[in-house]
Amino acid sequence: MSELNLIEFNNISKNYGSCVSLDQVYFSILKNQIHAVIGENGAGKSTLMKVLTGIVPPSSGAMVLRGKVYEPQSAQDSFREKIGFVHQHFQLADELTGWDHLELVARTQNIERKRLVDLVREKQAKFKWSLPLDKKIKAYSIGEQQRLEILRVLILEPEIIIFDEPTAVLSPDEIEDFLDFMLDLKKQGHTLILISHKLNEIKKVADHVTILCRGQLIASDSGANFTIEQMAEKMIGRKQQALVQAASGATGASYDLNLIGLKLNNNEILGVAGVDGNGQEDFVFKLRQNIGLLKLKFGDISEDRYRYSIYPKQNLIENFLIRHRETFTRLGLVKKTLVRREVEKIISEWDVRPAESDMIMGSFSGGNQQKFVIGRELWHNPDVILAAHPSRGVDIGAQEKIHQALLDQKKNHRAVVLLSSDLDEVLKLSDRFVILFKGAIKGPYLKGSLNSSQISQIMNGVDL
Amino acid sequence: MMKRIDFSSLIGFFVGVAISSILVLLFKENPGDVLKVLSGSFLQSKFDMGLTMFYTTCFAFAGLAFSIPFKAGLFHIGAEGQIVLSAMMAAVMGIILPESIGTFGIILIFLATMVLGVLSAQAIAFFKVYKQGHEVVVAIMLNFVFAAIATYVVLQNYQNTESQNPESSLIKPAFQIAKSDSLKVFFENSAVSSFLIVAVISCLAVWFFETKTKWGLEIKAFGENPTAAERMGISAKKVNFLALGIAGFFSSLVGLTEVLGSTFQYKVGFSPAYGFLGIVVALLAQGHPIGILFSSFIMAVLHKGASDLDLETQFLTRDFSKVLQAIIIFCVAGAVYLNHRRKKS
């Protein structure tokens, strides 16, 4: 065993009942590296991290940390071993200030107030951050919230930091900053574990890449030994498929969106680009309002799944039924048996895993939730589809499927509005696109009519 | 994974009984005897059983009155006021309606009482939807307002002249249908009446409503994720008025059970806080309508036993029995809460 091995996983397995989540996974993490763990939804990445941080015990297998046997009983044990975890979904309370959050951590870890002030000042200075710590969380931008989450972990001075999908919510500029920040952390001697789907980011920063697929270890090797395509293939277990573009047919109906005279044709994808917080909410609100006025059937892939699209404690059948309740109601009574058939169709069509229509929504992983939501929103052949961040937080296989589904909708004479903070996604799929900046709608621009530097100028408010 | 039956409330119940027993020991009483009185007093006679069944009826209605708004995300503690107000209505109608209209009069009493029950609960929805009041604050205040109105109306106009207690005169004999109720007769003219059967049917009906009807699903969906529900076209206004309206309907049934099924008059202070005990009943059953049937029976047995404690023991008073009830309730609620937290993490 090399002395540089900071963590070793020795044949870690984890079963939930009959469901195998991790199957004899073994690899090691070297000191002072950025180690990426990649895999599709349900591949076992999150479970592995839960095992590492002591949130769940492994069913079998052992871990070695700094050459010693490591058997964490709780998350507290992992703090003591200098392991920090930056979660994907921020665990912040809207009504508390940033400082309150830091103090809470300090109190549970017995850090004195004076020491905390020093620590926070030191960390902020180190990364040239200036978080408004006396403001409430609801005044924070997404990027600031993430920094606060990270700061919360940093004041415990961890040696190992786990990042779970850290860039899923960030804008392109923020992503660049974040990647630099990771390299910075590495320079200062931290070891980073990065869980992500975004292969181009991994390619940029990761020293070592471990690939999981359905609970099994597929490969673990130096990042330089993989191309992005190879990583993708290994992750999904097959070659990526090229998207099939439809030939644009004759224009049929077009809908007047009533947003500064924007018209939407029923055989196109209209992209909406822009950094988050530049009027997306208002755009969606007006769009929904106008669709309601025109009495069109609407497929609503909302901008925030947890807020607007799912009921975590209800099963898939109920989650489907409440959305399409009018279709399945006769005399005020609902017909659940018919619904089950439709739900099972969506599950198999979208490969929702596990394929259990009676399981509650909250027990599915984020990617599987999203697949189900999209299947549900396309089920009734809507006239207009809003796809807001459709592939946020889902893996490549699902992303491919979602993109193809949007293109198919276009072919079938549906109008699609694709709103995304991922500029590549907008440019790849849309026929025309608009750019939101501070509530104003710029454009529309035809596909290919602007180069990327022009686009980024418009996104930052320069009028061309 | 299928849903597993959750025993946490039952475990909490037994923990509560155990703690109460220790407390009883401190009062130099035999916990065995006390438990025997608490759990067994309803078996002493048919009359006692009937009384327990009567409590079961009232608790079941009150439990439903809490559980339905709870599913919609509302903490409804206004049932007490609605119960008192509707009982007053039933009594007043029974006194002023002429006997000559017969069965039609009984229908009128039912209708008037139910309508008042529904409206008095929807008053909470009104303040919540249009005035942004919090339902708990509004409900607490309305409890006092309604109790005061009921007492005022009864004592000013319909006071029983033959009694020194604050109570109304009896409703007209033609409306005292429960007198010849076969259930009541079987249980030696105890307080129980056919309203018990109505309560059983109500629980089944609510179960059906919550799982098989559109409105039931809308209420549940709204309670779990209001932002998503509104996005899917479920109006907050509708859910608030609907859920509280149904709650008020069941509150009014408690009033009817008391006046038409048992005492045939309005007695000031007749309710041993049915509205609040209904909260416990609903939480004990974790909101499941069939479970409410069982939990209301358990609460009724306890309630009946508690009222016998000061007769049967040397040192324990009726007030102390409330302490015992409170401990048990506290443990049940605590167990349910802890179980939820465990599941979350």
HADDOCK unambig.tbl for C-alpha pairs under 7 A between the chains (distance, minus, plus):
assign (segid A and resid 307 and name CA) (segid B and resid 227 and name CA) 5.89 0.50 0.50
assign (segid A and resid 307 and name CA) (segid B and resid 228 and name CA) 5.72 0.50 0.50
assign (segid A and resid 308 and name CA) (segid B and resid 227 and name CA) 5.69 0.50 0.50
assign (segid A and resid 308 and name CA) (segid B and resid 228 and name CA) 3.69 0.50 0.50
assign (segid A and resid 308 and name CA) (segid B and resid 231 and name CA) 6.25 0.50 0.50
assign (segid A and resid 309 and name CA) (segid B and resid 228 and name CA) 5.42 0.50 0.50
assign (segid A and resid 310 and name CA) (segid B and resid 228 and name CA) 6.70 0.50 0.50
assign (segid A and resid 311 and name CA) (segid B and resid 221 and name CA) 6.81 0.50 0.50
assign (segid A and resid 311 and name CA) (segid B and resid 224 and name CA) 6.37 0.50 0.50
assign (segid A and resid 311 and name CA) (segid B and resid 225 and name CA) 6.08 0.50 0.50
assign (segid A and resid 322 and name CA) (segid B and resid 217 and name CA) 6.75 0.50 0.50
assign (segid A and resid 322 and name CA) (segid B and resid 218 and name CA) 6.92 0.50 0.50
assign (segid A and resid 323 and name CA) (segid B and resid 232 and name CA) 6.22 0.50 0.50
assign (segid A and resid 325 and name CA) (segid B and resid 214 and name CA) 6.80 0.50 0.50
assign (segid A and resid 329 and name CA) (segid B and resid 214 and name CA) 6.72 0.50 0.50
assign (segid A and resid 332 and name CA) (segid B and resid 213 and name CA) 5.62 0.50 0.50
assign (segid A and resid 332 and name CA) (segid B and resid 214 and name CA) 5.54 0.50 0.50
assign (segid A and resid 333 and name CA) (segid B and resid 212 and name CA) 5.73 0.50 0.50
assign (segid A and resid 333 and name CA) (segid B and resid 213 and name CA) 4.32 0.50 0.50
assign (segid A and resid 333 and name CA) (segid B and resid 214 and name CA) 5.92 0.50 0.50
assign (segid A and resid 334 and name CA) (segid B and resid 212 and name CA) 5.51 0.50 0.50
assign (segid A and resid 334 and name CA) (segid B and resid 213 and name CA) 5.42 0.50 0.50
assign (segid A and resid 334 and name CA) (segid B and resid 214 and name CA) 5.98 0.50 0.50
assign (segid A and resid 359 and name CA) (segid B and resid 1 and name CA) 6.18 0.50 0.50
assign (segid A and resid 359 and name CA) (segid B and resid 2 and name CA) 6.85 0.50 0.50
